[in-house]
Amino acid sequence: MNNFKAFQKSLTSLSDQITPFASRTFQYTKEQLGQVEDKTQLPPDYIDLEKRVDALKLVHQKMLSVTSQYAHESYDYPPNIKETFQDLGRTVSEKVSLLSAATSPAEAQAALTAPPSAKPQPKTFPHAIARASLASSQALHQQNTGAGDDPLATALEKYALAMERVGEARLAQDAEIQSHFLAGWNTTLNTNLKFAARARQNVEKARLTLDAVKARAKGTTWKLGASDRSEPHDEHELSPEAQEEIEKAEDEFVTQTEEAVSVMKNVLDTPEPLRNLAELIAAQMDYHKKAYEILSELAPVVEALQVEQEAAYRKSREGAS
C-alpha cells in the first residue's frame, strides 16, 4: 500500500512538471496558428532593451569572427611559402651568431643547417621575411669571391635581424589581444549575454503560462481537431480559484520581466566591452610603434650602404671611361 501511494505521489509530481510545459506548448501553437486575440504584450521599454541586447550580441559575434585570428599564430603566414624543418630550426639571430663564427663556406653552410635548439620558429609573415632575407644574404656571401663584403648581402642580413624583431613584437601584440580583448569579449558573449537570453526565455515562459491560464479560465482552451474555440466566459464568471491562478501567473510574469530588465540593463551598461576594445587598440598601437622604431633604426643603415655602393659604382664607371 505504501509503495502504491509513493507511486501515485511520483505521478502527481510528474504531472505538475509536465502540465506547465504542455500548457505553454499549446499556447505557443495557438499563437503560431493565429488563434489568439488577447496575447499579453510586453512593455515597450522591455522590447527596446531586447533590441539593444540583440545588437550587442551581433556586434560581439561579428568582431570575434575576425579578431579571433589573433589566437592563430600563422594568420598572416603566406600559404605558398615552402619552408623546411631546417629553415624553422633556429632563430635568425642564432644563425647570424653562428655565421659570424664561421671561417669557411662549409662552416657557414653548417651554421645555416644547424639542428634546432628549441621548438620550431614562429610561422608569421615577418619571421618568414626574416628567414628569406638571411638565406638570400648567405647566397650572395657564398658567391662573393671578390674583396670586401657584398653591400646587398650585408643589408639583407641586417633586414633579417630587424624583421625577426618585428615578428616578435607581433607575437607580443597577439598575446596582449588574446588576454585583454578576446577573453573579455568571449566572456560577454558566452556568459553575460547568455544570462540575458535565459532571463528573456523565462519571461516568454511566464507570458505563455499567463495566457494559457487566462484562456483556460475563460473557456477558450484550444483543442486539437476542433473547428472552433469554445465561447469565452465573461470576466465576472471567473471562479475565485481561476482568478487566483491568473493573479499568481501575472505576478510571476511581472517578476520575470523585472528580473530580465535588470539583467539586460547590466549587460548593456557594463563598461567592460569598451575597456577591452581600448586594450585591443593599445596592443595594436604598441606593435606598430615598435615596428616603426625597429625599421627606423634600420633604414639609415641600409641607406648608407646604398649611398656607398652608388658612389663606388660611379667611381668605377668614371675609371672605365
DRENKOL-766210 format. One record per residue (C-alpha): residue number from 1; x, y, z; residue in three letters. Coordinates in nm, 3 decimals. Layout:
<rofis>
[rofi NUM,[X,Y,Z],'ALA']
...
</rofis>
This chain:
<rofis>
[rofi 1,[0.000,0.000,0.000],'MET']
[rofi 2,[0.280,0.239,0.091],'ASN']
[rofi 3,[0.454,0.162,-0.238],'ASN']
[rofi 4,[0.132,0.237,-0.429],'PHE']
[rofi 5,[0.092,0.572,-0.251],'LYS']
[rofi 6,[0.452,0.658,-0.331],'ALA']
[rofi 7,[0.388,0.571,-0.696],'PHE']
[rofi 8,[0.078,0.793,-0.700],'GLN']
[rofi 9,[0.278,1.075,-0.545],'LYS']
[rofi 10,[0.552,1.044,-0.809],'SER']
[rofi 11,[0.289,1.052,-1.086],'LEU']
[rofi 12,[0.136,1.365,-0.937],'THR']
[rofi 13,[0.477,1.529,-0.919],'SER']
[rofi 14,[0.547,1.434,-1.282],'LEU']
[rofi 15,[0.210,1.573,-1.385],'SER']
[rofi 16,[0.286,1.901,-1.212],'ASP']
[rofi 17,[0.610,1.924,-1.412],'GLN']
[rofi 18,[0.460,1.832,-1.747],'ILE']
[rofi 19,[0.140,2.037,-1.729],'THR']
[rofi 20,[0.303,2.385,-1.736],'PRO']
[rofi 21,[0.521,2.281,-2.028],'PHE']
[rofi 22,[0.224,2.133,-2.214],'ALA']
[rofi 23,[0.016,2.445,-2.147],'SER']
[rofi 24,[0.291,2.670,-2.280],'ARG']
[rofi 25,[0.334,2.447,-2.583],'THR']
[rofi 26,[-0.038,2.458,-2.666],'PHE']
[rofi 27,[-0.045,2.834,-2.613],'GLN']
[rofi 28,[0.256,2.882,-2.840],'TYR']
[rofi 29,[0.096,2.664,-3.108],'THR']
[rofi 30,[-0.227,2.864,-3.088],'LYS']
[rofi 31,[-0.034,3.184,-3.137],'GLU']
[rofi 32,[0.153,3.047,-3.437],'GLN']
[rofi 33,[-0.180,2.944,-3.593],'LEU']
[rofi 34,[-0.333,3.286,-3.531],'GLY']
[rofi 35,[-0.592,3.157,-3.283],'GLN']
[rofi 36,[-0.508,3.411,-3.011],'VAL']
[rofi 37,[-0.663,3.757,-2.992],'GLU']
[rofi 38,[-0.558,3.882,-2.649],'ASP']
[rofi 39,[-0.189,3.797,-2.629],'LYS']
[rofi 40,[-0.021,3.966,-2.334],'THR']
[rofi 41,[0.205,4.242,-2.463],'GLN']
[rofi 42,[0.549,4.317,-2.328],'LEU']
[rofi 43,[0.626,4.677,-2.220],'PRO']
[rofi 44,[0.779,4.898,-2.496],'PRO']
[rofi 45,[1.084,4.969,-2.277],'ASP']
[rofi 46,[1.140,4.595,-2.240],'TYR']
[rofi 47,[1.121,4.543,-2.617],'ILE']
[rofi 48,[1.373,4.824,-2.669],'ASP']
[rofi 49,[1.611,4.654,-2.425],'LEU']
[rofi 50,[1.575,4.328,-2.616],'GLU']
[rofi 51,[1.667,4.501,-2.943],'LYS']
[rofi 52,[1.972,4.662,-2.787],'ARG']
[rofi 53,[2.086,4.330,-2.638],'VAL']
[rofi 54,[2.041,4.160,-2.976],'ASP']
[rofi 55,[2.250,4.433,-3.139],'ALA']
[rofi 56,[2.523,4.391,-2.876],'LEU']
[rofi 57,[2.528,4.016,-2.936],'LYS']
[rofi 58,[2.560,4.069,-3.312],'LEU']
[rofi 59,[2.849,4.310,-3.257],'VAL']
[rofi 60,[3.035,4.057,-3.043],'HIS']
[rofi 61,[2.980,3.776,-3.291],'GLN']
[rofi 62,[3.093,3.986,-3.588],'LYS']
[rofi 63,[3.401,4.130,-3.420],'MET']
[rofi 64,[3.511,3.796,-3.273],'LEU']
[rofi 65,[3.469,3.622,-3.609],'SER']
[rofi 66,[3.754,3.844,-3.734],'VAL']
[rofi 67,[3.967,3.923,-3.431],'THR']
[rofi 68,[3.978,3.559,-3.321],'SER']
[rofi 69,[4.252,3.526,-3.584],'GLN']
[rofi 70,[4.486,3.682,-3.330],'TYR']
[rofi 71,[4.472,3.348,-3.148],'ALA']
[rofi 72,[4.627,3.173,-3.451],'HIS']
[rofi 73,[4.998,3.236,-3.488],'GLU']
[rofi 74,[5.010,3.190,-3.866],'SER']
[rofi 75,[4.720,3.419,-3.961],'TYR']
[rofi 76,[4.948,3.627,-4.187],'ASP']
[rofi 77,[5.180,3.346,-4.295],'TYR']
[rofi 78,[5.168,3.315,-4.677],'PRO']
[rofi 79,[5.033,2.975,-4.782],'PRO']
[rofi 80,[5.267,2.949,-5.081],'ASN']
[rofi 81,[5.586,2.951,-4.872],'ILE']
[rofi 82,[5.766,2.617,-4.858],'LYS']
[rofi 83,[5.990,2.620,-4.553],'GLU']
[rofi 84,[6.166,2.308,-4.433],'THR']
[rofi 85,[6.224,2.178,-4.083],'PHE']
[rofi 86,[6.580,2.312,-4.100],'GLN']
[rofi 87,[6.452,2.656,-4.204],'ASP']
[rofi 88,[6.245,2.667,-3.889],'LEU']
[rofi 89,[6.505,2.509,-3.662],'GLY']
[rofi 90,[6.680,2.816,-3.523],'ARG']
[rofi 91,[6.611,3.184,-3.487],'THR']
[rofi 92,[6.763,3.428,-3.733],'VAL']
[rofi 93,[6.971,3.586,-3.457],'SER']
[rofi 94,[7.107,3.241,-3.360],'GLU']
[rofi 95,[7.201,3.170,-3.720],'LYS']
[rofi 96,[7.370,3.509,-3.758],'VAL']
[rofi 97,[7.572,3.441,-3.443],'SER']
[rofi 98,[7.682,3.103,-3.578],'LEU']
[rofi 99,[7.761,3.252,-3.918],'LEU']
[rofi 100,[7.979,3.523,-3.764],'SER']
[rofi 101,[8.195,3.250,-3.614],'ALA']
[rofi 102,[8.225,3.054,-3.940],'ALA']
[rofi 103,[8.568,3.065,-4.111],'THR']
[rofi 104,[8.480,2.881,-4.431],'SER']
[rofi 105,[8.189,2.830,-4.670],'PRO']
[rofi 106,[8.142,2.481,-4.528],'ALA']
[rofi 107,[8.113,2.616,-4.175],'GLU']
[rofi 108,[7.872,2.882,-4.293],'ALA']
[rofi 109,[7.652,2.618,-4.455],'GLN']
[rofi 110,[7.665,2.409,-4.140],'ALA']
[rofi 111,[7.555,2.714,-3.940],'ALA']
[rofi 112,[7.253,2.760,-4.167],'LEU']
[rofi 113,[7.151,2.396,-4.127],'THR']
[rofi 114,[7.237,2.358,-3.758],'ALA']
[rofi 115,[6.999,2.128,-3.568],'PRO']
[rofi 116,[6.716,2.301,-3.382],'PRO']
[rofi 117,[6.789,2.419,-3.030],'SER']
[rofi 118,[6.425,2.467,-2.926],'ALA']
[rofi 119,[6.075,2.450,-3.066],'LYS']
[rofi 120,[6.020,2.536,-3.435],'PRO']
[rofi 121,[6.033,2.906,-3.511],'GLN']
[rofi 122,[5.711,3.106,-3.547],'PRO']
[rofi 123,[5.522,3.098,-3.872],'LYS']
[rofi 124,[5.444,3.467,-3.910],'THR']
[rofi 125,[5.494,3.686,-4.215],'PHE']
[rofi 126,[5.769,3.900,-4.052],'PRO']
[rofi 127,[5.954,3.586,-3.939],'HIS']
[rofi 128,[5.923,3.436,-4.288],'ALA']
[rofi 129,[6.065,3.756,-4.440],'ILE']
[rofi 130,[6.350,3.741,-4.188],'ALA']
[rofi 131,[6.437,3.382,-4.277],'ARG']
[rofi 132,[6.417,3.452,-4.651],'ALA']
[rofi 133,[6.637,3.762,-4.611],'SER']
[rofi 134,[6.904,3.574,-4.419],'LEU']
[rofi 135,[6.906,3.287,-4.669],'ALA']
[rofi 136,[6.935,3.540,-4.954],'SER']
[rofi 137,[7.217,3.719,-4.775],'SER']
[rofi 138,[7.412,3.397,-4.739],'GLN']
[rofi 139,[7.352,3.302,-5.103],'ALA']
[rofi 140,[7.522,3.629,-5.204],'LEU']
[rofi 141,[7.802,3.592,-4.949],'HIS']
[rofi 142,[7.886,3.242,-5.069],'GLN']
[rofi 143,[7.917,3.358,-5.427],'GLN']
[rofi 144,[8.115,3.672,-5.344],'ASN']
[rofi 145,[8.472,3.584,-5.434],'THR']
[rofi 146,[8.592,3.945,-5.459],'GLY']
[rofi 147,[8.739,4.164,-5.193],'ALA']
[rofi 148,[8.512,4.309,-4.926],'GLY']
[rofi 149,[8.154,4.237,-4.834],'ASP']
[rofi 150,[7.863,4.246,-5.072],'ASP']
[rofi 151,[7.658,4.553,-4.964],'PRO']
[rofi 152,[7.327,4.392,-5.062],'LEU']
[rofi 153,[7.415,4.080,-4.863],'ALA']
[rofi 154,[7.505,4.294,-4.563],'THR']
[rofi 155,[7.179,4.490,-4.591],'ALA']
[rofi 156,[6.972,4.174,-4.622],'LEU']
[rofi 157,[7.129,4.029,-4.307],'GLU']
[rofi 158,[7.052,4.344,-4.111],'LYS']
[rofi 159,[6.699,4.345,-4.253],'TYR']
[rofi 160,[6.658,3.981,-4.144],'ALA']
[rofi 161,[6.751,4.065,-3.786],'LEU']
[rofi 162,[6.515,4.363,-3.785],'ALA']
[rofi 163,[6.220,4.169,-3.926],'MET']
[rofi 164,[6.267,3.897,-3.667],'GLU']
[rofi 165,[6.229,4.165,-3.401],'ARG']
[rofi 166,[5.917,4.291,-3.577],'VAL']
[rofi 167,[5.783,3.935,-3.575],'GLY']
[rofi 168,[5.846,3.902,-3.202],'GLU']
[rofi 169,[5.663,4.231,-3.147],'ALA']
[rofi 170,[5.369,4.096,-3.345],'ARG']
[rofi 171,[5.356,3.786,-3.125],'LEU']
[rofi 172,[5.364,4.007,-2.814],'ALA']
[rofi 173,[5.073,4.206,-2.960],'GLN']
[rofi 174,[4.875,3.887,-3.023],'ASP']
[rofi 175,[4.930,3.767,-2.666],'ALA']
[rofi 176,[4.802,4.101,-2.531],'GLU']
[rofi 177,[4.497,4.092,-2.755],'ILE']
[rofi 178,[4.415,3.735,-2.656],'GLN']
[rofi 179,[4.429,3.806,-2.284],'SER']
[rofi 180,[4.279,4.157,-2.277],'HIS']
[rofi 181,[4.033,4.164,-2.568],'PHE']
[rofi 182,[3.936,3.817,-2.687],'LEU']
[rofi 183,[3.899,3.678,-2.336],'ALA']
[rofi 184,[3.676,3.967,-2.229],'GLY']
[rofi 185,[3.455,3.967,-2.536],'TRP']
[rofi 186,[3.416,3.591,-2.529],'ASN']
[rofi 187,[3.310,3.616,-2.165],'THR']
[rofi 188,[3.050,3.877,-2.251],'THR']
[rofi 189,[2.919,3.668,-2.541],'LEU']
[rofi 190,[2.922,3.329,-2.373],'ASN']
[rofi 191,[2.831,3.430,-2.018],'THR']
[rofi 192,[2.669,3.773,-1.979],'ASN']
[rofi 193,[2.466,3.764,-2.299],'LEU']
[rofi 194,[2.362,3.405,-2.227],'LYS']
[rofi 195,[2.234,3.514,-1.886],'PHE']
[rofi 196,[2.029,3.778,-2.061],'ALA']
[rofi 197,[1.898,3.522,-2.312],'ALA']
[rofi 198,[1.799,3.288,-2.029],'ARG']
[rofi 199,[1.620,3.569,-1.847],'ALA']
[rofi 200,[1.430,3.655,-2.165],'ARG']
[rofi 201,[1.332,3.292,-2.207],'GLN']
[rofi 202,[1.194,3.293,-1.854],'ASN']
[rofi 203,[0.984,3.598,-1.943],'VAL']
[rofi 204,[0.846,3.425,-2.251],'GLU']
[rofi 205,[0.765,3.113,-2.049],'LYS']
[rofi 206,[0.587,3.322,-1.786],'ALA']
[rofi 207,[0.398,3.509,-2.056],'ARG']
[rofi 208,[0.286,3.188,-2.227],'LEU']
[rofi 209,[0.183,3.040,-1.892],'THR']
[rofi 210,[-0.017,3.352,-1.807],'LEU']
[rofi 211,[-0.201,3.350,-2.139],'ASP']
[rofi 212,[-0.263,2.977,-2.114],'ALA']
[rofi 213,[-0.411,3.022,-1.765],'VAL']
[rofi 214,[-0.632,3.306,-1.889],'LYS']
[rofi 215,[-0.751,3.102,-2.185],'ALA']
[rofi 216,[-0.825,2.800,-1.969],'ARG']
[rofi 217,[-1.007,3.008,-1.708],'ALA']
[rofi 218,[-1.217,3.186,-1.968],'LYS']
[rofi 219,[-1.304,2.870,-2.155],'GLY']
[rofi 220,[-1.102,2.945,-2.469],'THR']
[rofi 221,[-0.867,2.650,-2.446],'THR']
[rofi 222,[-0.774,2.527,-2.789],'TRP']
[rofi 223,[-0.838,2.163,-2.868],'LYS']
[rofi 224,[-0.675,1.951,-3.136],'LEU']
[rofi 225,[-0.918,1.870,-3.414],'GLY']
[rofi 226,[-1.177,2.125,-3.302],'ALA']
[rofi 227,[-1.308,2.355,-3.571],'SER']
[rofi 228,[-1.393,2.635,-3.330],'ASP']
[rofi 229,[-1.285,2.752,-2.992],'ARG']
[rofi 230,[-1.548,2.746,-2.723],'SER']
[rofi 231,[-1.712,3.077,-2.644],'GLU']
[rofi 232,[-1.526,3.275,-2.378],'PRO']
[rofi 233,[-1.694,3.348,-2.048],'HIS']
[rofi 234,[-1.729,3.699,-1.911],'ASP']
[rofi 235,[-1.477,3.826,-1.658],'GLU']
[rofi 236,[-1.735,3.820,-1.374],'HIS']
[rofi 237,[-1.797,3.448,-1.435],'GLU']
[rofi 238,[-1.444,3.354,-1.327],'LEU']
[rofi 239,[-1.435,3.145,-1.014],'SER']
[rofi 240,[-1.225,3.263,-0.719],'PRO']
[rofi 241,[-0.985,2.975,-0.787],'GLU']
[rofi 242,[-0.941,3.078,-1.152],'ALA']
[rofi 243,[-0.895,3.443,-1.056],'GLN']
[rofi 244,[-0.633,3.342,-0.802],'GLU']
[rofi 245,[-0.450,3.132,-1.060],'GLU']
[rofi 246,[-0.447,3.424,-1.306],'ILE']
[rofi 247,[-0.315,3.663,-1.042],'GLU']
[rofi 248,[-0.044,3.417,-0.949],'LYS']
[rofi 249,[0.061,3.384,-1.315],'ALA']
[rofi 250,[0.054,3.763,-1.353],'GLU']
[rofi 251,[0.280,3.805,-1.051],'ASP']
[rofi 252,[0.524,3.553,-1.194],'GLU']
[rofi 253,[0.520,3.732,-1.531],'PHE']
[rofi 254,[0.591,4.066,-1.366],'VAL']
[rofi 255,[0.869,3.915,-1.153],'THR']
[rofi 256,[1.040,3.752,-1.451],'GLN']
[rofi 257,[1.006,4.070,-1.658],'THR']
[rofi 258,[1.163,4.283,-1.385],'GLU']
[rofi 259,[1.445,4.029,-1.346],'GLU']
[rofi 260,[1.511,4.026,-1.721],'ALA']
[rofi 261,[1.512,4.406,-1.735],'VAL']
[rofi 262,[1.773,4.413,-1.457],'SER']
[rofi 263,[1.991,4.153,-1.629],'VAL']
[rofi 264,[1.970,4.320,-1.971],'MET']
[rofi 265,[2.050,4.665,-1.828],'LYS']
[rofi 266,[2.351,4.520,-1.651],'ASN']
[rofi 267,[2.479,4.367,-1.976],'VAL']
[rofi 268,[2.424,4.689,-2.170],'LEU']
[rofi 269,[2.567,4.923,-1.906],'ASP']
[rofi 270,[2.887,4.734,-1.822],'THR']
[rofi 271,[3.198,4.922,-1.945],'PRO']
[rofi 272,[3.392,4.601,-1.998],'GLU']
[rofi 273,[3.347,4.568,-2.379],'PRO']
[rofi 274,[3.464,4.926,-2.437],'LEU']
[rofi 275,[3.756,4.878,-2.199],'ARG']
[rofi 276,[3.852,4.562,-2.388],'ASN']
[rofi 277,[3.834,4.749,-2.719],'LEU']
[rofi 278,[4.065,5.020,-2.582],'ALA']
[rofi 279,[4.312,4.747,-2.483],'GLU']
[rofi 280,[4.293,4.597,-2.833],'LEU']
[rofi 281,[4.379,4.935,-2.984],'ILE']
[rofi 282,[4.661,4.987,-2.732],'ALA']
[rofi 283,[4.814,4.650,-2.822],'ALA']
[rofi 284,[4.796,4.727,-3.195],'GLN']
[rofi 285,[4.939,5.073,-3.141],'MET']
[rofi 286,[5.229,4.938,-2.935],'ASP']
[rofi 287,[5.310,4.680,-3.203],'TYR']
[rofi 288,[5.310,4.933,-3.486],'HIS']
[rofi 289,[5.515,5.174,-3.275],'LYS']
[rofi 290,[5.778,4.906,-3.210],'LYS']
[rofi 291,[5.780,4.804,-3.577],'ALA']
[rofi 292,[5.829,5.169,-3.674],'TYR']
[rofi 293,[6.113,5.211,-3.427],'GLU']
[rofi 294,[6.289,4.894,-3.545],'ILE']
[rofi 295,[6.265,4.987,-3.912],'LEU']
[rofi 296,[6.359,5.349,-3.835],'SER']
[rofi 297,[6.686,5.222,-3.688],'GLU']
[rofi 298,[6.747,5.004,-3.992],'LEU']
[rofi 299,[6.657,5.250,-4.269],'ALA']
[rofi 300,[6.958,5.488,-4.233],'PRO']
[rofi 301,[7.198,5.193,-4.214],'VAL']
[rofi 302,[7.067,5.049,-4.541],'VAL']
[rofi 303,[7.060,5.397,-4.698],'GLU']
[rofi 304,[7.426,5.446,-4.603],'ALA']
[rofi 305,[7.515,5.116,-4.770],'LEU']
[rofi 306,[7.321,5.225,-5.076],'GLN']
[rofi 307,[7.498,5.562,-5.095],'VAL']
[rofi 308,[7.834,5.393,-5.052],'GLU']
[rofi 309,[7.760,5.142,-5.326],'GLN']
[rofi 310,[7.636,5.411,-5.564],'GLU']
[rofi 311,[7.950,5.617,-5.505],'ALA']
[rofi 312,[8.166,5.312,-5.575],'ALA']
[rofi 313,[7.962,5.236,-5.885],'TYR']
[rofi 314,[8.004,5.592,-6.024],'ARG']
[rofi 315,[8.377,5.582,-5.950],'LYS']
[rofi 316,[8.416,5.251,-6.134],'SER']
[rofi 317,[8.222,5.391,-6.434],'ARG']
[rofi 318,[8.438,5.700,-6.440],'GLU']
[rofi 319,[8.753,5.490,-6.430],'GLY']
[rofi 320,[8.627,5.269,-6.710],'ALA']
[rofi 321,[8.558,5.570,-6.932],'SER']
</rofis>
